[in-house]
């Protein structure tokens, strides 16, 4: 699972702070006063986080190298040149065939000294599937905390665990800045198969093309469908029938795993819906019984996975994920990306081949649509 738009606010915040600093460049005292004001306005605990975010995005911006210059460099490895050529084909297809804003994205390369670009922290209460909300300047509350530094991410996760939360820390391969910056190709992506690379690029560009503020789950489902349909069209256009068949098999296996996850999520939500604050705070013995019920649902999930694995060996791709301790936050990440995919697929079926029509239909979603989406999706995974 490749997280994308989830980390957009880091860059959005960085862009705003950076713009303010540029306005004050050459006026050291004013810069110091402005930074102090930001620190006070965001709070002593939040201030360091935002400065960390600014620094992380700044390092990405200042370490960009144009792909064109690397392609003309005789010292560039042939494997990198092959990937850059694939990126260019993907960009052209996205722009000309999918009406995605690829003309000013993925033209640069950034070499990272780490395995991914960002680490996300997601936290849920022990008897809730709702993510804890963090506040950000300009964009409000969001259900995650993103870090460019893994040590800071782990420190945040530890703090949340100490407060009793279910927590997960996940690697982020790339993210969309929604056009605020020219998104680059990171070194951590260079070894990816081209179909996965295309899926990621289409996904992130989809966020730039159509985005509903405050609707993370719908945005991710929309981008997921754009990416899947886009990869199928791209592979077909290139005549790569073997790769297309392999991609479809992988998506079929992924859908089967997502169904298992969503079934477990639904069972947990049904259980949590029966509880009230008194149940959770009514004493040690009662709490132990609630925790035992929660553990039994996760145990059923594991048993269902093992049984399905016998029928579908391709699920071995998810065995490592299943080997880790299960909690609400780990399921919430899958829920964010895939819960509303069936509804977005239905919307796509109404506009097959008409990318602009699909984008406009998504942009027209309102609160009534959202209620219908939630109701339909819950019944799909029942």
Secondary structure, 3 states (H helix, E strand, C coil): CCCCHHHHHHHHHHHHHHHHHHHCCCCHHHHHHHHHHHHHHHCHHHHHHHHHHHHHHHHHHHCEEEHHHHHCCCCCCHHHHHHHHHHHHHHHHHHHHCCCCCCCCCCEEECCCCCCCEEEEEEECCCCCCECCEEECCCEEECCEEECCHHHHHHHHHHHHHCCCEEEEEEECCCCCCCCCCCCEEHHHCCCCHHHHHHHHHHHHHHHHCCCCCCHHHHHHHHHHHHHHHHHHHHHHCCCHHHHHHHHHHHHHHHHHHHHHHHHHHHHHHHHHCCCHHHHCCCHHHHHHHHHHHHHHHHHHHHHHHHHHHHCHHHHHHHHHHHCCCCHHHHHHHHHHHCCHHHHHHHHHCCCCCHHHHHHHHHCCCHHHHHHHHHHHHHHCC
